[in-house]
Amino acid sequence: MSATIPSTLSGKILLVDDQSANLRVVGTLLSRQGYEVITAANGDEALQRYAEILPDLILLDMMMPGMDGFEVLAALRAHEIPLRAPVVFVTAAQDRDLLLRAFDAGVVDYVTKPFLPEELLARVNTHIGLKLTRDRLERVAREREALVSLVAHDLKNPLSSVLFASELLQSDACKPERVPRYLEMIHESANDALGYIRHYLETRAGMADASRTHACANLGEAIGWLVQRYEYQLDARGITVRLAMPPASARVAIDPRVLRQVGENLITNAIKYAPGCEVLLAARSGGPGYWQLIVADRGAGIPPERQRELFKPFVRLHEGDDDGLSSGLGLSLAKQIIVNAGGQLWYERRKHGGSRFIIELPESAAEPVPETASKSPAETPAAS
């Protein structure tokens, strides 16, 4: 048996028929066209194979002993794994009412026995092509939605700093000696926002710079940058900062901008959820070949029953988080970035109350790319 319809597609086809000869002939025809064919001789086996392979197309015999095609289709639609594959009935029946019933049940097409190989291949190619095209479009839509979420989230911190500084500049209570720093904050934050936009436009994925091949960040400079950038926001919330600075040689394998981005997520959470408390920014050696960056506060902490959800996307763990700015993405993105860089990010509840977030990253032997110098606060002991 030969056919003249070429196929440039690939996909998985679940072929269900109680006749072994049909399974063999049709399976061979489709395999020669480049499809991966999985066969099932009855309804129960079809349901098992479906869960195992998640096919791109199901060729289903309408009339079978035991479960017929309608019953198999109904079971697939009721399956815990949603049915996304198109179903084509293969049938010897010519009954119009039976075929109408098949379309009402959700079948997209049918092939009558005995069939022409060219006709079968044309229908298979069409429906698999539509299915794979739909999958690609859905994947592109998901990727674009994820990219929009990433950009929106990462712009939130610098734009919030711009808004904070500009509002203080407009207020009557603005201290004259702080005006230059507020203006500097606005300029730096705007540059950061443009940098994030440029970064995403160039890479089309927000984590390319997290590669540990050549990236290198100085831990002390990252801590100094966080303190300098959020000095007045911390002060406005009545938060004091305790520092435990690492040796000047402490470097980790991640892009400095990406490390600051993660640090911003953690420090802004502390600003939001631990007003009037002390925040610890510290660095220390971790496991062999690793350094740790710690952001800890004395706020309310995360209830034990919610800690499993801590790094899930779009999950808000505190009452009142729906303020129009919180997306529930911060910790999820931070963890993903750190894992992509070969490290880990986890949460610990502090002994006397509060939260501790620990970033652990592989050390880097490379020299960091020179950046604008940050303030270098004096080293102080770490708190427990």
C-alpha positions as CSV (number, residue, x, y, z in Angstrom):
1,M,0.0,0.0,0.0
2,S,1.5,3.4,-1.0
3,A,0.4,7.0,-1.0
4,T,1.2,10.1,-2.9
5,I,0.5,12.6,-0.1
6,P,3.9,13.7,1.5
7,S,4.0,14.8,5.0
8,T,6.5,17.3,6.5
9,L,4.8,17.1,9.9
10,S,5.7,15.1,12.9
11,G,3.5,14.2,15.8
12,K,2.1,11.4,18.0
13,I,-1.0,9.5,16.8
14,L,-3.0,7.2,19.0
15,L,-4.6,4.5,16.8
16,V,-7.4,2.6,18.4
17,D,-8.9,-0.5,16.6
18,D,-10.0,-3.9,17.7
19,Q,-8.7,-5.5,14.4
20,S,-5.0,-6.3,14.6
21,A,-4.7,-6.2,10.8
22,N,-6.0,-2.6,10.7
23,L,-3.6,-1.6,13.4
24,R,-0.7,-3.1,11.4
25,V,-1.7,-1.6,8.0
26,V,-2.6,1.9,9.2
27,G,0.2,2.0,11.7
28,T,2.8,1.2,8.9
29,L,1.3,3.8,6.6
30,L,1.5,6.5,9.1
31,S,4.9,5.6,10.4
32,R,6.3,5.8,6.9
33,Q,5.1,9.4,6.9
34,G,7.2,10.2,9.9
35,Y,4.5,10.0,12.6
36,E,5.0,8.3,15.9
37,V,2.1,5.7,16.1
38,I,0.9,4.2,19.3
39,T,-1.7,1.5,19.0
40,A,-4.5,0.3,21.3
41,A,-6.8,-2.7,20.7
42,N,-9.7,-1.6,23.0
43,G,-11.1,1.2,24.9
44,D,-9.4,0.5,28.2
45,E,-6.0,0.3,26.5
46,A,-6.7,3.5,24.6
47,L,-7.3,5.4,27.9
48,Q,-4.1,4.1,29.3
49,R,-2.1,5.0,26.3
50,Y,-3.6,8.4,26.1
51,A,-2.5,9.3,29.7
52,E,1.0,8.0,28.9
53,I,1.7,9.8,25.6
54,L,-0.8,12.7,25.3
55,P,-1.2,12.3,21.5
56,D,-1.6,15.0,18.9
57,L,-4.3,13.0,17.1
58,I,-6.6,10.1,17.9
59,L,-7.8,7.8,15.1
60,L,-10.6,5.9,16.8
61,D,-12.6,3.0,15.5
62,M,-16.3,3.8,15.9
63,M,-17.6,0.2,16.3
64,M,-15.6,-2.0,18.8
65,P,-16.7,-4.7,21.2
66,G,-16.8,-3.6,24.9
67,M,-16.4,0.2,24.8
68,D,-17.3,1.5,21.4
69,G,-15.9,4.7,19.9
70,F,-18.5,6.9,21.5
71,E,-17.9,5.5,25.0
72,V,-14.1,5.9,24.6
73,L,-14.6,9.5,23.4
74,A,-16.8,10.2,26.4
75,A,-14.2,8.7,28.8
76,L,-11.5,10.8,27.2
77,R,-13.5,14.0,27.7
78,A,-14.1,13.1,31.3
79,H,-10.4,12.2,31.8
80,E,-8.5,14.2,34.5
81,I,-6.0,15.2,31.7
82,P,-8.0,17.5,29.4
83,L,-8.5,16.2,25.8
84,R,-6.6,18.5,23.5
85,A,-6.0,16.1,20.6
86,P,-8.5,16.1,17.7
87,V,-10.4,12.8,17.3
88,V,-11.1,11.3,13.9
89,F,-13.5,8.3,13.7
90,V,-12.7,5.4,11.4
91,T,-15.9,3.6,10.5
92,A,-17.6,1.3,8.1
93,A,-20.9,2.9,8.9
94,Q,-22.6,5.1,6.3
95,D,-25.6,6.0,8.6
96,R,-26.1,9.7,8.4
97,D,-27.7,9.9,11.9
98,L,-24.7,8.0,13.4
99,L,-22.2,10.4,11.8
100,L,-24.2,13.4,13.0
101,R,-24.1,11.9,16.5
102,A,-20.3,11.5,16.1
103,F,-19.9,15.2,15.3
104,D,-22.2,16.2,18.2
105,A,-19.9,14.1,20.5
106,G,-16.9,16.2,19.4
107,V,-15.3,14.2,16.6
108,V,-13.6,16.6,14.1
109,D,-13.7,14.3,11.1
110,Y,-14.3,10.7,9.9
111,V,-12.8,8.2,7.5
112,T,-14.9,5.4,6.1
113,K,-13.7,1.8,5.6
114,P,-12.3,0.7,3.2
115,F,-10.4,3.9,2.9
116,L,-8.0,5.2,0.3
117,P,-4.5,5.8,1.8
118,E,-4.3,9.2,0.1
119,E,-7.6,10.3,1.8
120,L,-6.5,9.0,5.2
121,L,-3.1,10.8,5.0
122,A,-4.7,14.0,3.7
123,R,-7.1,14.1,6.7
124,V,-4.4,13.1,9.2
125,N,-2.0,15.8,7.9
126,T,-4.7,18.5,8.0
127,H,-5.8,17.8,11.6
128,I,-2.3,17.3,13.0
129,G,-1.1,20.5,11.2
130,L,-4.0,22.4,12.8
131,K,-3.3,20.9,16.2
132,L,0.5,21.7,16.1
133,T,-0.2,25.2,14.8
134,R,-2.6,25.8,17.6
135,D,0.0,24.5,20.1
136,R,2.6,26.9,18.7
137,L,0.3,29.9,18.9
138,E,-0.7,29.1,22.5
139,R,3.0,28.7,23.4
140,V,3.8,32.1,21.8
141,A,0.9,33.7,23.7
142,R,2.1,32.2,27.0
143,E,5.7,33.3,26.3
144,R,4.5,36.8,25.5
145,E,2.3,37.0,28.6
146,A,5.2,35.8,30.7
147,L,7.5,38.4,29.1
148,V,5.0,41.2,29.8
149,S,4.7,40.0,33.4
150,L,8.4,40.0,33.8
151,V,8.9,43.5,32.3
152,A,6.0,44.9,34.3
153,H,7.3,43.4,37.5
154,D,10.9,44.5,37.0
155,L,9.9,48.1,36.1
156,K,7.8,48.3,39.3
157,N,10.8,48.8,41.6
158,P,12.7,51.6,39.7
159,L,9.4,53.4,38.9
160,S,8.4,53.2,42.5
161,S,11.7,54.8,43.5
162,V,11.0,57.6,40.9
163,L,7.6,58.1,42.3
164,F,8.8,58.1,45.9
165,A,11.6,60.7,45.3
166,S,9.4,62.9,43.1
167,E,6.6,63.0,45.7
168,L,9.1,64.0,48.4
169,L,10.5,66.7,46.1
170,Q,7.0,68.1,45.7
171,S,6.2,68.1,49.4
172,D,6.7,71.0,51.7
173,A,8.5,68.7,54.2
174,C,11.4,68.0,51.8
175,K,14.7,68.6,53.5
176,P,16.9,70.8,51.2
177,E,20.0,68.8,51.9
178,R,18.3,65.7,50.5
179,V,17.2,67.3,47.2
180,P,20.4,66.3,45.3
181,R,20.1,62.7,46.4
182,Y,16.4,62.6,45.4
183,L,17.3,63.9,42.0
184,E,20.1,61.4,41.7
185,M,17.6,58.6,42.7
186,I,15.2,59.7,40.0
187,H,18.0,59.7,37.4
188,E,19.4,56.3,38.5
189,S,16.0,54.7,38.7
190,A,15.0,55.9,35.2
191,N,18.3,54.6,33.8
192,D,17.6,51.2,35.5
193,A,14.1,51.1,34.0
194,L,15.5,51.8,30.5
195,G,18.2,49.2,31.1
196,Y,15.6,46.5,31.9
197,I,13.6,47.4,28.8
198,R,16.7,47.3,26.7
199,H,17.7,44.0,28.3
200,Y,14.4,42.3,27.5
201,L,14.2,43.6,24.0
202,E,17.7,42.4,23.2
203,T,17.4,38.9,24.8
204,R,13.7,38.3,24.4
205,A,14.0,36.4,27.7
206,G,14.6,38.0,31.0
207,M,17.3,35.7,32.3
208,A,20.0,35.5,29.7
209,D,22.5,37.5,31.7
210,A,22.1,35.1,34.6
211,S,24.5,32.7,32.8
212,R,27.3,31.8,35.1
213,T,29.8,31.3,32.3
214,H,31.3,34.8,32.3
215,A,29.1,36.7,34.8
216,C,30.6,38.0,38.0
217,A,29.1,40.2,40.8
218,N,30.8,41.6,43.9
219,L,28.6,40.8,46.9
220,G,29.8,43.8,48.9
221,E,29.0,46.2,46.0
222,A,25.5,44.6,45.6
223,I,24.8,45.2,49.3
224,G,26.1,48.8,49.2
225,W,24.0,49.5,46.1
226,L,20.8,48.2,47.9
227,V,21.5,50.4,50.9
228,Q,22.2,53.5,48.8
229,R,19.2,53.0,46.6
230,Y,16.7,52.3,49.4
231,E,18.2,54.4,52.1
232,Y,15.3,57.0,52.3
233,Q,12.5,54.4,51.6
234,L,13.8,52.4,54.6
235,D,14.0,55.6,56.7
236,A,10.5,56.6,55.7
237,R,9.2,53.3,57.0
238,G,11.2,53.5,60.3
239,I,13.4,50.6,59.3
240,T,17.0,50.4,60.6
241,V,19.6,48.4,58.6
242,R,22.2,46.1,60.1
243,L,25.0,45.1,57.8
244,A,27.4,42.2,57.8
245,M,29.7,42.9,54.8
246,P,31.8,40.1,53.2
247,P,35.4,40.3,52.2
248,A,36.1,42.6,49.3
249,S,37.0,39.5,47.2
250,A,33.6,37.8,47.6
251,R,32.3,37.4,44.1
252,V,29.5,35.2,42.7
253,A,28.7,33.9,39.2
254,I,25.8,36.1,38.2
255,D,25.4,39.3,36.4
256,P,25.5,42.3,38.9
257,R,22.3,43.8,37.5
258,V,20.5,40.5,37.9
259,L,21.7,40.1,41.5
260,R,20.6,43.7,42.3
261,Q,17.2,42.8,40.7
262,V,16.8,39.9,43.0
263,G,18.0,41.9,46.0
264,E,15.5,44.6,45.2
265,N,12.6,42.1,45.3
266,L,13.7,41.0,48.8
267,I,14.5,44.4,50.2
268,T,11.2,45.9,49.0
269,N,9.3,43.0,50.6
270,A,11.0,43.9,53.9
271,I,10.1,47.6,53.4
272,K,6.5,46.6,52.8
273,Y,6.0,43.9,55.5
274,A,8.4,44.9,58.3
275,P,7.9,48.6,59.0
276,G,9.5,49.9,62.1
277,C,11.8,46.8,62.4
278,E,15.4,46.1,61.8
279,V,16.5,44.6,58.4
280,L,19.7,42.6,58.2
281,L,21.7,42.6,55.0
282,A,24.6,40.1,55.2
283,A,26.9,38.0,53.2
284,R,28.8,34.9,54.3
285,S,30.4,31.8,52.9
286,G,28.0,29.0,52.2
287,G,28.8,25.4,51.1
288,P,32.2,24.8,49.5
289,G,32.5,27.0,46.5
290,Y,29.4,29.1,47.4
291,W,28.6,32.5,48.9
292,Q,25.3,33.5,50.6
293,L,23.5,36.8,50.5
294,I,21.0,37.2,53.3
295,V,18.0,39.6,53.7
296,A,16.3,39.2,57.1
297,D,13.7,41.2,58.9
298,R,11.7,41.2,62.2
299,G,8.3,41.5,60.6
300,A,5.4,39.0,61.0
301,G,7.0,36.3,58.9
302,I,5.2,33.8,56.8
303,P,2.7,31.5,58.5
304,P,3.9,27.9,58.4
305,E,0.7,26.8,56.5
306,R,1.5,29.2,53.7
307,Q,5.2,28.6,53.3
308,R,4.7,25.9,50.6
309,E,3.1,28.6,48.4
310,L,5.9,31.1,49.0
311,F,7.6,30.8,45.6
312,K,4.5,30.0,43.5
313,P,3.8,32.7,40.9
314,F,0.8,35.0,41.3
315,V,0.3,34.0,44.9
316,R,-0.1,36.8,47.5
317,L,0.6,35.6,51.1
318,H,-0.4,38.7,53.1
319,E,-3.7,40.4,53.5
320,G,-4.0,43.7,51.7
321,D,-1.5,42.7,49.0
322,D,-4.0,43.6,46.2
323,D,-2.9,47.2,46.1
324,G,-2.7,47.4,42.3
325,L,1.1,47.1,42.4
326,S,1.7,43.6,43.8
327,S,1.6,40.9,41.2
328,G,2.6,37.9,43.3
329,L,5.5,37.3,41.0
330,G,8.5,38.7,42.9
331,L,9.7,35.7,44.9
332,S,8.8,33.3,42.1
333,L,10.9,35.2,39.6
334,A,13.7,35.7,42.1
335,K,13.9,32.0,42.7
336,Q,13.8,31.2,39.0
337,I,16.6,33.7,38.3
338,I,18.8,32.3,41.0
339,V,18.2,28.6,40.0
340,N,19.1,29.5,36.4
341,A,22.4,30.9,37.7
342,G,23.2,27.7,39.4
343,G,22.2,28.7,42.9
344,Q,19.3,28.4,45.4
345,L,16.9,30.8,47.2
346,W,15.0,29.7,50.2
347,Y,13.1,31.0,53.2
348,E,13.7,30.5,56.9
349,R,11.6,31.6,59.9
350,R,13.8,33.5,62.4
351,K,14.1,32.2,65.9
352,H,12.7,35.3,67.6
353,G,10.3,36.2,64.9
354,G,10.6,37.5,61.3
355,S,11.8,36.2,58.0
356,R,15.1,35.3,56.5
357,F,15.7,34.9,52.8
358,I,19.0,33.3,51.8
359,I,20.5,33.4,48.3
360,E,23.3,30.9,47.7
361,L,25.3,31.3,44.5
362,P,28.5,29.7,43.2
363,E,31.6,31.8,43.7
364,S,33.3,33.3,40.7
365,A,37.0,33.5,39.9
366,A,36.3,36.1,37.2
367,E,36.8,39.8,37.7
368,P,33.6,41.8,37.9
369,V,33.0,44.4,35.2
370,P,33.6,47.9,36.7
371,E,30.5,49.7,37.6
372,T,29.6,53.0,39.2
373,A,30.9,52.9,42.8
374,S,28.4,52.4,45.6
375,K,28.6,53.5,49.1
376,S,30.6,51.1,51.2
377,P,29.0,50.8,54.7
378,A,31.1,49.7,57.5
379,E,31.0,46.0,58.5
380,T,28.9,45.1,61.5
381,P,28.1,41.7,63.2
382,A,25.3,39.6,61.7
383,A,22.2,39.0,63.7
384,S,20.7,35.5,64.3
